[in-house]
Amino acid sequence: MPLKITLKPNEKVIIGSAVISNGSGKAELVIHNRVPVVRQKDVMKKEEADTPAKQIYYLILNMYLNPDQEVRFHDFYGSLLNHIIEMSVDDRGVELSTEMSKRIIEGDHYKALKICKRLIDYEAEMASHGPQSAESLPDGAEATADDAAAGGGDGLHQGLGHDGRGEEQA
């Protein structure tokens, strides 16, 4: 079944490995094959991934856009997921983490991203209500993310300017 998306004026979307920019008017696209599709508003830049849940989102996004490199992100994903589960003070965080991981195992990274957005909200809620900090990452986590992205590129910034809206990067 084809996927139909409507782009707002000047909105960008990643389809497969291509970044597509809409013109000044509204546009409808119909995608007939199964490829990763990510709207500009759902792209997270590496520097925005400043908490464990956001770093998980960034990793899942990379898994989704770069399926041939997915295995490279698994160890880092496991480390961050353990951190989220350890900071969880109720079953909600564990349930979100479990459901997200199931979706990744099933290969449904798009649904995993949607669940991870709820995990990001949960993490922010826990950080604001408790003494445990959501920003203290496991040892070596940041270096691992840098290493993973450096190896094959993250595919997220191609064609998107620094703020995700500006001119294209070389």
Salt bridges, closest charged atoms under 4 A:
GLU11 OE2 - ARG39 NH1 2.91
GLU28 OE1 - LYS4 NZ 3.51
ASP42 OD1 - LYS117 NZ 2.37
ASP50 OD1 - LYS54 NZ 3.39
GLU70 OE2 - HIS74 NE2 3.27
GLU70 OE2 - HIS109 NE2 3.08
GLU99 OE2 - ARG103 NH2 2.96
GLU106 OE1 - ARG103 NH1 3.17
ASP108 OD2 - LYS111 NZ 3.90
GLU125 OE1 - ARG92 NH1 3.28
ASP146 OD1 - LYS46 NZ 2.69
ASP154 OD2 - HIS157 ND1 3.19
ASP163 OD2 - ARG165 NH2 3.41
